[in-house]
């Protein structure tokens, strides 16, 4: 085996076996799969997602072995992965790994499930592939560092490698083949934050492209297609072009001992994760002091630099999706409606009270918060009240983080709510999907979650 870190990571992903994975990590992977599936279904009606689905119909087969979940139809693995990845990242409810600032589920589950359905893989093989994708993608995100995230959307870049690892594991690639898949995925890695300034649809393209590119890279590697051997840390590789603080040691950090998948957080609020710590801190402060929204003159959210980089460009949101990247909008919903849920964002843009509260919110770089980031996402707010008081709120671990996680009952409740929002799956179908995921390790074949549209209307 080659000694360089990228090859070691590829070897780990290729050789990972279900029996190597601790039971709690398997259970967490099942939890994350439910969370992902619910996010896909919630995104079913989004305009940008429907555009990707129409593209897939025009360019790909109208039937096939892999499910396009939002359309209840089959397609090729490539186009199923593309549409499902776009759908799962639009309502801002999919998982996130703090240390890598990366959303693994939206780029790992779509290609892993599509390939598993096409190849007839077992539930155990699918779970092993998912874990391989999480472990690889998270480490690539950590390797690329904070400087990368300032300009690049890590889910789009590291996501291509994560998708390659997951798909390659389904395809049973050898370690050298997996490294070729990494090379082909890495050379396609892309995703820039500039779209936030315009409220453009690019975030859905980032995940769709990453999932499809990684899947294609793995299938090509199986056919003997070669990729750069040092795509991550080579002289003209990803780090050279996309990072100023890359740390190759992060690529192999305690492989097989530290399970990064278990560090992944669930999203409670339906907004950009950078807003969550402050939202939780505001809720805590208002509860502690018995405050109503109209008693608050202004709010200062004390944040890390990454929050300023991503949320700062959104001054006056013009779309529902853009409003989820507005710290002021999120805190206004928390203060006024006690919830920043999917339903609340649907009406926030036209609410004058939300706009007025939004304008009373500012963000300020906080040395303590910034020093802890990205390993820890501390939430701190300062509230100035109408009657002249200065109050403070703080949370050290936002809701949904591993130390403040959601139970299976809470995840099931979230899944039912998200599926209901999307309107493409009944409650009975969601219950069946939940049962299938909880018993995935015993499944002879990867599950198919929704009956085809023709079957449901027959």
Phi, psi and omega in degrees: 000133176299150187273343187292152189301321180298320178293323177296319178294319178296319178298316179300312182296321182289324187266353183298131178244151180306318183292347177280345190266126179300146182305318179298329178289321176299315179299320179294322178298321176296316177303314182294327179294318177298316180299320178294312181302317179296322178294321176303309184295325178294330182274007189300326185263003183293137183303315182295323180291318178296328175295318177296320179294320177295321176300315180298320178295321182289325188261338186240182178291151178272000173207163181169185188279348183249143186273131163268101194296318185291337181257356180053046180221169175263162176200188172286159176305322182300309185282330174296315179299319182298309184291316181296325178291319177298316184293326187279357184241012187264329183268003176061043177238004181277164190291168180211142174255120188298309188297328179261353185049058192219139177260093187290316190303321186290343178245352180261309184295318182301309179289325180297313180293317181298315180293320180296319178295319182290326184267355182070032181288155179281169175300321178296318179295321178297315180296319178298321179295319179299314180298318178301317180296316178298312184297319180289311184296318180298316181293324176295318177299317178296320179301317184289332168081182185292325182296326178297313186293339181297329183243323186257142174278105187302328179296328177282328184270295177299334181300327179296322178290320178299317179295321178295318180297315181294313180294317180300325178291321175299319183280358180059043176297147171287168179301315176298321177297319179298321179293324174297319178298319176301317181298317180289325178290316183297325181288345177259358186298133184201163175145110183245147184282354186303335182301334183297329182294335183252355187065031183284172186270008192300333183299324178289328175292323180303311182287321178299314181293316181299314180297315182290319181295317179294319178297314179299320180299320180290315179297322177295320179299323177297333179272005179094005179290134185258152177229166180305135184283335179233057184293336184275307187244014178290168184300332178232036181265196185302312183296320181298325183265342192230007185209150173246353183225031182297143182231098183302334180298335181291338182293332183240019184302104174050045179303129181084354178241314174266122180258098185296331178305322183291347179272355186287144183255151171267149178269131176265308178277150183270056185212173176308137184301333181296341179274341190296315181301315179293322178298316178295320180294322177295315177301317180296316181294318180294321178292316182298325186253005178061040185269143168259158183301323184285356176265000182258121180279319177199160181230135171249122175265120181269116194229171173271168184297325179301323178294319178296320181296318186272317184273335184305319181295342183268092182270313180226093186299139181246351178228163178300315181296319179296327181296337179284352176251017178253110179302320181297318180295315181298314180292327176296317179295319178298317183287316187275322187243359178062020181197138172244059183270174179303314182297323182294322180292333182296335182245001187293323186298329184262008184262114182294327179294321177296316180298319181295317178293320179305320182288349178262007181253133174231158175249145181221131178295129182243123183301320180293314180296318182292323180292326181284331183287142006264359182299322178230141180247088182281138176253125178222133174225150170243127181250130173252120186268164179299326182271013170095004179276154173241117185237160185229147174230148182207138168228137180266345177213106183299156179299132182105341176293160184307323179277356180217050194278176176264138177286169177298324177297319179292322178294321177296317178298317177299318181298316178298319180295316181293318178297320177296322179296319182286329174075017180251352180229138177282167177297323178296320178293323178292322177297320178293322178295319178299315179299320181295322180288318180295338179250020186300321184297340180261359185282134179289332178222153177303138186288157168246122195274324184233139176294149177302153183303321181296324181291323182286336182262356182287000000 
